[in-house]
Amino acid sequence: MLSAAFLCTAFLPVPPHAEALLVRREAFQTALLGWYRTNRRRLPWREQPSLYKTVVSEFMLQQTQVKTMLPYFARWLDALPDFTALAAAEEAQVVKLWEGLGYYSRARNLHRLARDYVARPVPPRTPEDWRELPGIGPYTAAAITSITFSAPVAVVDGNVVRILARLAADATAFRDSTAAAKVLGHLADSLLNPTEPGDHNQAMMELGATVCHRQNPLCTVCPVLDFCAARRTADPEAYPSLAAKTIEARTVVRAWCRREADGALLLHCTAAASRRLAGQHELPSAEHLGIKPAALVEEGPLLATKKRSITRFAFTEPIHELPPNRVPPPLGEGLVWVTRADIETVLMTGPHRRWVRELLAR
C-alpha cells in the first residue's frame, strides 16, 4: 500500500530513477534506520534528549560543524539549562556564551525564541506553530517537531540534498542548495518513514555528515548503496549539480596598537545597531582609524597576515603595528582602549580573539 507521503506527492515531478527508489522505499527506510541505530554518533542531545537540547543544537549547528559546537553546547547547557533560564538571561550573557560560533543573529534569535516560548500559554508542537518563533525556518521547524513530537515532515538540508540527488542520479543544474531543496523536497517527503520520522531525519543527516560526503564519499560502506542510482555512474560526486559560487577577494588592513604605560589595546566596537556583529570588538581597520590603508602599511612592521572566508568573500587581513601617538584623542567612533585585564571579558569575534591571543603571547 502506498504511504500518505507518497500519495500526496505522486503527481509531482520526480527526478530520474526516483520511481524505482520509491517502489522500494520501505526497504530503504529499514536499511537506513538499522544503520543509524547502530552507527550514530553519541551526541549529548541524542543520548539524553529534550526539546530544549534539540532546539539549542539545531541553532548551533546552522553554519557550524558538530566538532566545533560541542564545547559551546556543553557550556551553554551548564549556564542556561532550560527555556526559562535562557528567557531570563541578559543578552550580554547570551552573546558572550556564543562568542566564537559566529553568525550572532542565531544567538539573539534563540534568546527571543525562549522568551516567546515561555510566554505562550500552550507550547508549540506543529511545524507551522514553530515557524512563528524567531529564527525558525522550514528546515529547523521540521527537525525540531519530527525529532521531539514525531511530526511526519522531512528535513532537507545540504546533506540531505546531496543524498537525494545521488539516490536519484538527478543531474539537474541547480542555482544553489536552496533551489535544489525545493525540488528534491518532494522526494524527501515520499521517502520519509511515517512511523519513525525523527530518527529517519537524523539518519539522513548523519549519513550525509559521516558517509555521503561532498568529496570522496564512502560508498563502499554506505547502508543504502543498493538503492543509489549514482553508484552506477563513474562520478557520484557530480551530484548534485550546483552552480559554482563567485568568490570576491577583499583586503582589510588592520592595526595593532598598544599603549606602553598600561598595555591597553586599541579595538573597534561595532555599533549596537549592526545586524550581525552588534557589540563585537575587533582590531581596527585603516578605515576605522580614518587613514588610508597604504599609510597604515607604511606606519609600522607587518606582524601577521590572516586569511578567512565569510560567505562569498575571501578576506586577506594584514596586521601592522601602529604607534599609539598616531591615535590622537578624542578617539574616533567605536574606537576604545581595552586593558590587558579586560581583554578576555569584552565580546570579540572568534578570529580576532585568536589573533589577539596569538599576538599578546609573542
N, C-alpha and C positions, 0 to 999 in steps of 0.2 A: 504494500500500500504506500502511495506517495505521501510524504510528510507535508504538514501545513506550510512549512517554509518553502518547500519545492513548489507546491501548488500556487502560492502567491507570486512566484517569480517565473512560472513555467512559460509564460507567454512573452517574457522579456528576452532581448537578445543575449545569447550566451557565447563566450569565447570558443574558438575552435577546440575540439576534443573534449569540451566540458560535458557534452551529453553522455559520453561513455563513463566519465567520472561520476556523474550524478546517478547513473544506474547502480553504481557500486558504493554509493555514499555511506550506507550502514557499515560496510566492511572498512571503509576509510575511517569512519568515526571510531570504530573499535580498535583499529591498529594505532591510530593517533593517541587515543586515551590510554591504552595499555602502555605505550612507550612513555607517556608523560608521567604516569603514576609511579613508574619505576626509575625514571631518569631525571626528573625535575630537580632543579637547584633548590636546596633547602634555604629559603629566604624568610626573613622574620615575619613578613606579612602573610606568608603562606602557612608557616608552622603553627603560629598562634593567631589565626585570622580574626579580624574585626572590621567593621565598616570603617572606622576611623583610620586604621592602618592601611586599608585598601585605598582610601581617598588620598592620604598623605603620600603613599608610594606612587600612585598614578600621577600626582602633580610633580613629584620629584623626578620621575622617570621621563618626563617630557624634556627632550633635548639633552638628556643626561644618561650615561651608561650605568648599569647596575653597580659595577665595582666602584665607581666614583661616588655614587649616592649612599652606599651602605653606611659609612660612618656618620654622615649627616642625618640619616634616618634614625640611627641609634641615639644621637644627641638630641634630636628633635623630640623623640618619644620620652626621653628622660625629663626634658624640660616642660613639654606640653603633651601630657599623656592622653588627652581626650578633647572632644569638641568644646567642652565647657572651659577647659584651661586655655585653649587656643583663643576662644572668643574673648576671654577676659584679659589676655596679654596685651601689652603695649606694642604698637607697630615696630618700634625700635628694637625690641627683643626679638620679634618675629624675623625681621630682616637680618639682624645680626646672626641668628641661628642659621639663616640661609646663606650667609656670606661664603662665596666660593663656588656656589652652584650656578650662578649666573641667571639671566632672564628673571630678574627680581619681581616682575609683574606676577609671576606664579605664586610667590610668597604672599604678596599683597592680596591676590585673588583668593588664596586659600584662607587667609585671615578673615576676609569679608565673608567667605562662604561659611566659616564656622559661626560667625555672628548671626548670619541669616538662618543657619540650620537650627541653632538653639532657640531662636526667637519664634520658630514655627510651631503651631500647636500640634501639627501632625507631621512626623518626619517624612521626607520624600522617599518614594520607593520605585517609581517608574522612571524610565529614561526621559520621558517628557518632563516630569517634575524636576529631575536633576538638572536638566538643561536650563532651568530658570535660575540656577545658582551661579554666582560669579566664577569665571574661569572654566566652565564646563561646556565642552563641545560634544558633538556626536560620538566620537571615539571614547572620551572619558566617561560619558554617561552610560554607554554600552558596557564598558569594562566594569564600572562600579556596580551597576544593577545586575549584570549577569553573574558576577562573582559573589555578590552579597545576597541578592534576592532571587537568583536563578531566573532572571528575566530572559526570555528567549530572543536575544538580539545579538548579532555577531559584531565583533570588533574588527576594524580594518585599519591597521596602522602600516607603516612602511614595511615591517617584517611580513605581515600577512599579505600585503600586496605582492611581495616578491614570491611567496609560496604559491599564491593563487595563479599568478602569471605563469609560473613554471608548471604547475599541475595541468593547466590548460594549454600550455605552449602558445600563449597569447602574444603575438608579435606586434600588436597594435602600438603605434608610436604615440606615447602619451607626453603631454607637456611637462608633467611632474607627477610625483607620487599622489598628490591630492586628486588630480584628474583621473589617475588610474584607480584610486579607491572608489570613486563614484561609479565607474563602470564595473569593476570587479566585486563591488559590494553585493550585487545580486547573487553571484556565485557563492560568496561567503555565507549569505543567508541560507542558501539552499543546502550547503554542506553542514550547517550548524547542527550539533547534537541537541535535540529538543529536551532530552531528559537530564543532560549534564552541560548546560550552556556555559557555566562559569569555568569548569575545568577544560572544556573544549576550547574556549577562547584563550585561556592561559597556555594550553598545549600548543596552539598555533603560534602564539607569540614566542614561546620557549623554543619551538622548532626553528623559527626564523633567527632567533638570537644565538643558538648554540649549534645548529646543524646546517640549515639552509642559508648560509652566508652569502652576502652580495658577491664576494670573490672567493674562489676556492671552496665551493660548497662541499660538505662531507656526504656526498651522495651514497657512498658505499655503506654507510651506517644509518641512512635515513629510514625511519619506520614506515614511510608511505611511498617508498620508491616505486613499488609496483603500480601505483596509481598516477604516477607523474609522466605526463607526455613529454616533458623536456628531457627526460633521461634518454629518449630515443634520438635526440639531436646531438650534434658534436659540440654544442656550446650552450649549456644551460645558463651560463652567466649572461647570455644575451637577453634573458627575460628578467624583469620587464624592460621594455624599450622606453627609456626616459630621455628627454632632451637634455643635452649637456648644459650644466649651469655656466653662465657667463661670470667669470671671476674678475673683479676690478681691483687692481693693485693700488694701495694708498700708503703714503709715508707720513708719519706723525713724529716730529722731532720733540723729544721731551727733556726736561731739565731735572738735574739732581742738585738741589741747593740746600746746604745745611749751615746753620749758624754755629760758629766755634764756641761761643760763650756757653750755650746750654744744649747744644746738639739737636736743636729743633729742626725739623724737616719741613720744607715748603711743599704743601699739597694743594690740589684744587678740589673743592667740594661741589658736586653737581647740584644745581638748584632743585628745590623741593618740587617744583612743577614738572620736572622731567619725568616722562612716562616710564622709561626703562631704568634709569640709574639715579633716581632721586636720593640725595644724601650720601652718595658714594664718593669716597676720596680716591684720588689718583695723582700720579706725578704730573705736574703741569706741563702743558704743551707750549710751544713758542707762541701760539695764538692766545693762550690764557695769560701769558706774560706781556702781551702787547708788543712782541718783537718779531722780526722776520725769522723763519726757520734757518736761513743761511747765516744770519747774525748769531743765532744761538749755537750753531755748529762751530763758529769761529771763537766763541767765548771761552770754551774750555775743552779738555780732553774727552774723547769718547770712552765712556765707562762700559757700555754694553749695547748690543743691538738685539732686540727682541722681535720675534715674528709670531703672528697668530692670525686665525681666520674667524670672522664673525659674519654669519650668513653668506652673502655673496662677495664679501670684501676680504682681501688678503692684505694685512697690515704689516709694514716694517716700521719699527719704532726704535730709532737710535736714542740713547740716553746720554746726554752731555752734562758734565759738571758745570755749574754756574756759580760764580762768586756771590755771596749774599749781598754785597754792596751794589750789585746790579739790579736789586729789587728794592727800590726806594719806597718808603711809606708815602701815603697810605697804600695798602695792598689793593690790587685790582679785585673786581667782583669774583667771589668764590675762592680766592686765594687765602690760605690760612697757614700759620706756623703751628706744627704739632710736635710736642716734646717727645723725646725718646720713650719716656714712661707711658705716654698716651697712644703711641703708635698702634699697639695691639687692641686698643679699646674702640678706636674710631672705625666706622664702617668703610670697607675698602673693597674694590673689585678684586676677584681672585687672582688674575695675572699680576696686577700691581702689588698685591700683598706679597706674592712670591718674589717679585723684582726687588721690592724694598727690603725684605728679609735677606736676600742674597747680597745686596749692596751694603747693608749695615754690617753683615758678617765679615766683610773684607777688612 
